[in-house]
């Protein structure tokens, strides 16, 4: 563990990982509630999942090319930008159908983030502990997911 926390860049990456995980779990946990407030049907909610996956799968299939052409650092930036565009865009939607226009951003966010983060961990982890490095990334993400779900639940409990 000392290896991971000896570099400011690596600590910044972990901070980014936690922050993005908080944001992503908030959206994933609460999105359908927001859809329902906009009078979206179950069909629209289900269709939103289809839209995200339709965009994710081809990107994951081209993950090696994305790394080669775009690079790890730009993929990390793209994941954060797409996430931000998505959640800001939701605030302008007059009904659930409009939210579908922003759902492809989830596919881009998720594919860019997963591809880049796995590559970052592979590059900073000694080869003999590669699996441990990926597991540690999972722990870091889980910290963000846990903080996001807990914090989001507290906000909803207090403010509705």
C-alpha positions as CSV (number, residue, x, y, z in Angstrom):
1,X,0.0,0.0,0.0
2,X,2.9,2.3,0.7
3,X,3.8,2.1,-2.9
4,X,0.4,3.5,-4.0
5,X,0.5,6.5,-1.6
6,X,4.1,7.6,-2.3
7,X,3.1,9.6,-5.4
8,X,0.9,12.7,-5.5
9,X,-0.3,11.7,-8.9
10,X,-1.4,8.2,-7.7
11,X,-3.2,9.7,-4.7
12,X,-4.9,12.2,-7.0
13,X,-6.0,9.3,-9.2
14,X,-7.5,7.5,-6.2
15,X,-9.2,10.7,-5.1
16,X,-10.7,11.0,-8.6
17,X,-11.7,7.4,-8.5
18,X,-13.6,7.9,-5.2
19,X,-15.2,11.1,-6.4
20,X,-16.4,9.7,-9.7
21,X,-17.7,6.6,-7.9
22,X,-19.7,8.8,-5.5
23,X,-21.2,10.6,-8.5
24,X,-21.9,7.5,-10.5
25,X,-23.6,5.6,-7.7
26,X,-25.8,8.6,-6.9
27,X,-27.0,8.8,-10.4
28,X,-27.4,5.0,-10.8
29,X,-29.2,4.7,-7.4
30,X,-31.5,7.7,-7.8
31,X,-32.0,8.1,-11.5
32,X,-35.2,6.2,-11.8
33,X,-36.7,8.2,-8.9
34,X,-35.9,11.3,-10.8
35,X,-37.3,9.7,-14.0
36,X,-40.5,9.0,-12.1
37,X,-40.7,12.6,-10.9
38,X,-40.7,13.6,-14.6
39,X,-43.6,11.2,-15.2
40,X,-41.4,8.6,-17.1
41,X,-43.0,5.2,-17.6
42,X,-41.3,1.9,-16.7
43,X,-40.7,1.5,-20.4
44,X,-38.6,4.7,-20.5
45,X,-36.7,3.6,-17.5
46,X,-35.9,0.3,-19.1
47,X,-35.1,1.9,-22.4
48,X,-32.5,4.1,-20.7
49,X,-30.6,1.0,-19.6
50,X,-30.7,-0.3,-23.2
51,X,-29.3,3.0,-24.5
52,X,-26.4,3.0,-22.1
53,X,-25.4,-0.6,-22.8
54,X,-25.7,0.0,-26.6
55,X,-23.1,2.7,-26.3
56,X,-20.9,0.8,-23.7
57,X,-20.4,-2.5,-25.6
58,X,-18.8,-1.1,-28.8
59,X,-16.5,1.1,-26.7
60,X,-15.3,-1.7,-24.5
61,X,-14.8,-3.8,-27.7
62,X,-12.5,-1.0,-28.9
63,X,-10.8,-0.3,-25.5
64,X,-7.3,-1.1,-26.8
65,X,-7.7,1.2,-29.7
66,X,-9.1,3.9,-27.4
67,X,-6.0,3.6,-25.2
68,X,-3.7,3.7,-28.2
69,X,-5.3,6.7,-29.9
70,X,-6.7,8.7,-27.0
71,X,-4.5,7.7,-24.1
72,X,-5.1,7.0,-20.5
73,X,-5.1,10.6,-19.2
74,X,-7.5,11.8,-21.9
75,X,-9.9,8.9,-21.2
76,X,-10.0,9.9,-17.6
77,X,-10.8,13.4,-18.6
78,X,-13.5,12.2,-21.0
79,X,-15.1,10.1,-18.4
80,X,-15.4,13.1,-16.0
81,X,-16.6,15.4,-18.7
82,X,-19.2,13.0,-20.0
83,X,-20.5,12.3,-16.5
84,X,-20.8,16.1,-15.9
85,X,-22.6,16.7,-19.1
86,X,-25.0,13.9,-18.4
87,X,-26.0,15.1,-14.9
88,X,-26.2,18.7,-15.8
89,X,-28.2,17.8,-18.9
90,X,-30.8,15.9,-16.7
91,X,-31.6,19.2,-15.0
92,X,-32.9,20.7,-18.2
93,X,-35.2,17.8,-19.1
94,X,-38.9,18.6,-19.1
95,X,-39.9,14.9,-19.1
96,X,-38.4,11.4,-19.0
97,X,-38.1,11.0,-22.7
98,X,-35.6,13.8,-23.0
99,X,-33.3,12.1,-20.5
100,X,-32.7,9.4,-23.1
101,X,-30.6,12.0,-25.0
102,X,-28.1,12.0,-22.1
103,X,-28.0,8.3,-21.5
104,X,-25.3,7.6,-24.1
105,X,-23.0,9.7,-21.9
106,X,-23.2,6.9,-19.3
107,X,-21.8,4.4,-21.8
108,X,-18.9,6.8,-22.6
109,X,-18.3,7.6,-19.0
110,X,-18.3,4.0,-17.9
111,X,-16.2,2.6,-20.8
112,X,-13.7,5.4,-20.7
113,X,-13.4,5.2,-16.9
114,X,-13.1,1.4,-16.6
115,X,-10.6,1.2,-19.5
116,X,-8.4,4.0,-18.2
117,X,-8.5,3.0,-14.5
118,X,-7.6,-0.6,-15.2
119,X,-4.7,0.6,-17.3
120,X,-3.5,3.1,-14.6
121,X,-3.5,0.4,-12.0
122,X,-1.6,-2.0,-14.3
123,X,1.0,0.7,-14.9
124,X,1.6,1.5,-11.2
125,X,1.4,-2.0,-9.8
126,X,4.4,-4.4,-9.9
127,X,3.6,-7.2,-12.4
128,X,3.9,-9.9,-9.6
129,X,1.0,-8.2,-7.8
130,X,-1.2,-7.2,-10.8
131,X,-4.3,-8.9,-9.5
132,X,-3.9,-7.3,-6.1
133,X,-3.6,-3.9,-7.7
134,X,-6.9,-4.4,-9.6
135,X,-8.5,-5.6,-6.4
136,X,-7.2,-2.5,-4.6
137,X,-8.8,-0.4,-7.3
138,X,-12.1,-2.2,-6.5
139,X,-11.7,-1.3,-2.9
140,X,-11.1,2.4,-3.7
141,X,-14.2,2.4,-6.0
142,X,-16.2,0.7,-3.2
143,X,-15.3,3.5,-0.8
144,X,-16.8,6.0,-3.2
145,X,-19.9,3.8,-3.8
146,X,-20.4,3.5,-0.1
147,X,-19.9,7.1,0.6
148,X,-22.3,8.1,-2.3
149,X,-25.1,5.7,-1.3
150,X,-24.8,6.7,2.4
151,X,-24.6,10.4,1.7
152,X,-27.3,10.4,-0.9
153,X,-29.6,8.5,1.5
154,X,-28.9,11.0,4.2
155,X,-29.7,13.9,1.9
156,X,-33.0,12.2,0.8
157,X,-33.9,11.4,4.4
158,X,-33.4,15.0,5.5
159,X,-34.6,17.0,2.5
160,X,-36.8,14.5,0.5
